[in-house]
Structure formats: C-alpha cells, structure tokens
Amino acid sequence: MFETAFDKHGVEKSKFFDMAPNHRRKWDEYVFLALIKSHGGGNVGAGIPTFYEAVDQEYKGNNIATKTVLKNVERFLDDAVGFAYERKPYKLNTDIFAAFQLVWFALYEKNKNFKIDDYQKFYEAFLAAYSLLTGTADTTYNNKTIKYKGETYLIKEFVRKNITNFSNSDDQREVAKLFFAELSDDPTEYGVIFRDAKRSLTTSEREQKLALQGFKCAIDGEPLRLEDSVWGHDTAWAQGGQLEDGAVIRKNHNRDMGTTTLDEYRLILEMRKSKI
C-alpha cells in the first residue's frame, strides 16, 4: 500500500496515493487507524485516548490477540491495494481512502470474516455510492437532508465532513449507513462474501454428526471411520458456505471436490463410474 518508485527525474513518488510519500505522516496515521479499528472491531472512535487504551491492552508482548489484530490490519491494507489497482491509472486521494476504510470497517462490524472476492465489482459499487454522496456530477442528494442527533444536515455536507472524522465513532457509523443504503442488500452484488465465524466442527461434534449418518460417508455411502473423516461444506467456506449446510465426508473427497458443492461432486463421481 505504501510502495514508492522513482520517476525519470529521480523524484520518489507514491505508487497508490496522490501525495508525496508519507506526506505529513499520513501513512502512519492510516496504519494506526487500522490498528485501533481492528482492535475495536469496527468503526470505533480513533482518537488519541482510544489509541493509548489499545496499546495498553493489546500490544504488550507477542500474544494471540496482538497477532489477530495485526493480521487484520494486513487484510485491510491488502484490500486497499486491490481497491487501488482498480482505480489505475488514477491514484487515491485522502477522502477516497478515508471513505474506503470507513466502509471496510463497517463490513468488519457486520462480519469479521468477510472477504472482498471481486475488487472490480466492489470498486464500481463503492464509487457509485461515493459519487452520489459526495460528488458534483450528480444532483440527486444536493438538497436532501438527514436528521441526526436532533439536528438537520444536508447529506452531502454531512458525508464530506465526517468521512475523515476518525475520532467520532457515531459520525463514522452514520456515514457508513448512508453508504450501505446505496449498496445492495446482497453483499455478493458488490463483490463481498460474508463467511461463518466457525470454519469447521470440533472432533466431538463431527463424531456426533457421523453417528447420525450411520458412520457412512455422505458422498459415497460407504462405511467411514472418524479418523478418516472431515466436515465438508456444501459450498466452500471461502465462498460463503454455511457450516450447517455441510456433512461428514471422507478426507480424500474433501481434497478432490475443490469448490464444487456436495451434489455436484456426487454427480462427478457417478459420471466417472459410468465411464469405467
């Protein structure tokens, strides 16, 4: 995200931002912002007191919580790069990046394991909402207002002002609501997949499910021992498959089926048998 390159005149320039490298230490601010919001689980207030609280609670020592937060920061920055690539040859300005992080952490509040599966679809849907709520090319929201905390605001003025109001969680979440009002109710329509918090069953849970299946594989119907079994998703977890939609299957089937559904894989096996 913060990669730089030298132009033909030997001047160092940012690869993704329309600013000088780390201008006024903005890049430091963005990283600390991601740390605080990852620590807080979404669009929490990112003021100085919150930062020190996060440091005191999480960043002393090499504990699991610290690793989880840092891994999430890496996820955020990776998605920011994917988003930025879609905007090429144009670079990100401060407001677009601020709006991106606001929407990203609003998604994180909705589903901690969400995945931007299609950066192009996400970029196009995001920019359409961003243009309506902040731009000058469309007049739809020019005179529309919202009531917020007893006051009335012009929507565009409110959004423009509070996109970068990182220290106020209420304002950030209110802007996020306005963005999501412009997006589809189905996240896959804007390139996002919501994934289960739990990826698989415990051994005890899998044993119970296998017993209810009569200790037979849900794919081939043959006898199956617990140590040779895994929990197979009907739709792959990475593609948003729900845990409760799966079944206990043989390990080699889980390896071979890839992203096919259980029914699709059964059909493939039947077709293979018919050719023998």
C-alpha positions, 0 to 999 in steps of 0.5 A: 500500500505504501510502495514508492518508485522513482520517476525519470527525474529521480523524484520518489513518488507514491505508487497508490496515493496522490501525495508525496510519500508519507506526506505529513505522516499520513501513512502512519496515521492510516496504519494506526487507524487500522490498528485501533479499528481492528482492535475495536472491531469496527468503526470505533472512535480513533482518537488519541485516548482510544489509541493509548487504551489499545496499546495498553491492552493489546500490544504488550508482548507477542500474544494471540490477540496482538497477532489477530489484530495485526493480521487484520490490519494486513487484510485491510491494507491488502484490500486497499491495494486491490481497491487501488489497482482498480482505480489505475491509472488514477491514484487515491486521494485522502477522502477516497481512502478515508471513505474506503476504510470507513466502509471496510470497517463497517463490513468488519462490524457486520462480519469479521470474516468477510472477504472482498472476492471481486475488487472490480465489482466492489470498486464500481459499487463503492464509487457509485455510492461515493459519487452520489454522496459526495460528488458534483456530477450528480444532483440527486442528494444536493438538497436532501437532508438527514436528521441526526442527533436532533439536528438537520444536515444536508447529506452531502455536507454531512458525508464530506465532513465526517468521512475523515472524522476518525475520532467520532465513532457515531459520525463514522457509523452514520456515514457508513449507513448512508453508504450501505443504503446505496449498496445492495442488500446482497453483499455478493452484488458488490463483490463481498462474501460474508463467511461463518465465524466457525470454519469447521466442527470440533472432533466431538461434534463431527463424531456426533454428526457421523453417528447420525449418518450411520458412520457412512460417508455422505458422498459415497455411502460407504462405511467411514471411520472418524479418523478418516473423516472431515466436515465438508461444506456444501459450498466452500467456506471461502465462498460463503458456505454455511457450516450447517449446510455441510456433512461428514465426508471422507478426507480424500473427497474433501481434497478432490471436490475443490469448490464444487458443492456436495451434489455436484461432486456426487454427480462427478463421481457417478459420471466417472463410474459410468465411464469405467 
